Amino acid sequence: MSSPISAVSQMLERNQALFVGKRLLVCGALEDDYPRQLATLAQTLTVFTTDYCYYRSQQAALGEAILFDHQLGGAPRFDALLLLMPKAKAEAQYLLAMMTPLLEAGADLFLAGENRGGINGADKLLAPYGDKPIKRDSARRCSLYHGELSKPVASFELDAWFSRYECKAGETELTVLALPGVFSADELDLGSQMLLASLPPMRGKLLDFGCGAGVIGSMLAKRNPDLEVSMVDISALALESSRRTLAVNGLQGKVHASDVYSDIAEKFQHIVSNPPFHAGLKTFYAATETFLAKAPEYLSANGGLTIVANAFLRYQPILDTHFKRTEVVNSDSKFKVYLSKV
Ligand SMILES: C[S@@+](CC[C@H](N)C(=O)[O-])C[C@H]1O[C@@H](n2cnc3c(N)ncnc32)[C@H](O)[C@@H]1O
């Protein structure tokens, strides 16, 4: 039995005659199995994702038709682009700038998404590439826009898309480079700042889980020259940002994709994180629960997990269940830093 598809995909499904016979490139906020259906309609299908979790969920079915990376290059070879509107507008602009050089002149530009996710800004997003798009459909609080690539396209310059800022934790200064949509792309998060202020000198192997632009792992590598730093994230944009942050500061570290612990096969003395959570929800993000619950399996004897969390998130009971002891080592009205020992 196939799993249910999102409201956006249901809207696309009833418009899928638009994709028949196309050399189609699909990217953006992919979240279900619907793109697989397009493989039977389109002449060719390529799905590009920056989300490792989505990549892993579709890889067996799509094989070489799905690519996980921060960038896709090569000669123009597609005649239609379907962009599923990402949460951050800057990420939509990034994806369009990267994908349009891969399209032939006159290619179809489709933009789909939820109305509350900014899809009705499609006119502005597509303005650099062609005339005003038409609204093909609107249903279930989603919309589909259709334009045409009719303006000349500039080649994609990855370096131009990094934001850059300087930050300081204690005496350690760091330059941070971040691609659009990456957490804390413009300034050091206050929670991460408190986490960094709470960590003692460290040695051995350290895992920075959910590294974002790499600020925590890079700061710690700079402060602790004997520390062997690994960084993981689910986002290809975050991973490339972390690599750049390490490089611009002349630091070394291992950076790779992992959905929670999917690609981790070693143990660490330290795991540190400002873990992901869904703002506004009382429930935790399921991935974070798994991250906390399974952390002891990835810590060596006497190893420790140090995390920062919004004070309203109740991590203590989860940590108490899975660790011998947990203490709050720093806190203010907004954040708490927990240190848990195996
Ligand atoms: C709150 S941000 C922290 C980023 C960075 N460490 C900082 O302090 O600025 C959480 C990060 O976790 C990543 N993330 C979300 N789900 C994940 C998962 N299942 N596995 C690995 N990383 C994940 C997000 O992409 C994001 O970069």
The ligand as a MOL file (V3000), in Angstrom:
LIG
                    3D

  0  0  0     0  0            999 V3000
M  V30 BEGIN CTAB
M  V30 COUNTS 27 29 0 0 0
M  V30 BEGIN ATOM
M  V30 1 C 19.0970 24.0850 16.2720 0
M  V30 2 S 20.0700 23.7330 14.8370 0 CHG=1
M  V30 3 C 21.7390 23.8920 15.5060 0
M  V30 4 C 22.7650 24.2440 14.4560 0
M  V30 5 C 24.1840 24.5440 14.9850 0
M  V30 6 N 24.7060 23.4510 15.7650 0
M  V30 7 C 24.2110 25.8300 15.8070 0
M  V30 8 O 24.3510 25.7390 17.0000 0
M  V30 9 O 24.0850 26.9120 15.2210 0 CHG=-1
M  V30 10 C 19.8140 21.9990 14.6310 0
M  V30 11 C 20.4420 21.3450 13.4140 0
M  V30 12 O 20.0500 19.9550 13.4090 0
M  V30 13 C 19.8880 19.5260 12.0720 0
M  V30 14 N 19.0200 18.3300 12.0420 0
M  V30 15 C 17.6560 18.2760 12.0220 0
M  V30 16 N 17.2290 17.0070 11.9910 0
M  V30 17 C 18.3350 16.2160 11.9940 0
M  V30 18 C 18.5370 14.8130 11.9530 0
M  V30 19 N 17.5040 13.9790 11.9030 0
M  V30 20 N 19.8120 14.3310 11.9510 0
M  V30 21 C 20.8750 15.2010 11.9810 0
M  V30 22 N 20.7320 16.5390 12.0300 0
M  V30 23 C 19.4920 17.0520 12.0350 0
M  V30 24 C 19.2960 20.7390 11.3630 0
M  V30 25 O 19.5160 20.6800 9.9630 0
M  V30 26 C 20.0330 21.9030 12.0600 0
M  V30 27 O 21.1900 22.2720 11.3410 0
M  V30 END ATOM
M  V30 BEGIN BOND
M  V30 1 1 1 2
M  V30 2 1 2 3
M  V30 3 1 2 10
M  V30 4 1 3 4
M  V30 5 1 4 5
M  V30 6 1 5 6
M  V30 7 1 5 7
M  V30 8 2 7 8
M  V30 9 1 7 9
M  V30 10 1 10 11
M  V30 11 1 11 12
M  V30 12 1 11 26
M  V30 13 1 12 13
M  V30 14 1 13 14
M  V30 15 1 13 24
M  V30 16 1 14 15
M  V30 17 1 14 23
M  V30 18 2 15 16
M  V30 19 1 16 17
M  V30 20 1 17 18
M  V30 21 2 17 23
M  V30 22 1 18 19
M  V30 23 2 18 20
M  V30 24 1 20 21
M  V30 25 2 21 22
M  V30 26 1 22 23
M  V30 27 1 24 25
M  V30 28 1 24 26
M  V30 29 1 26 27
M  V30 END BOND
M  V30 END CTAB
M  END
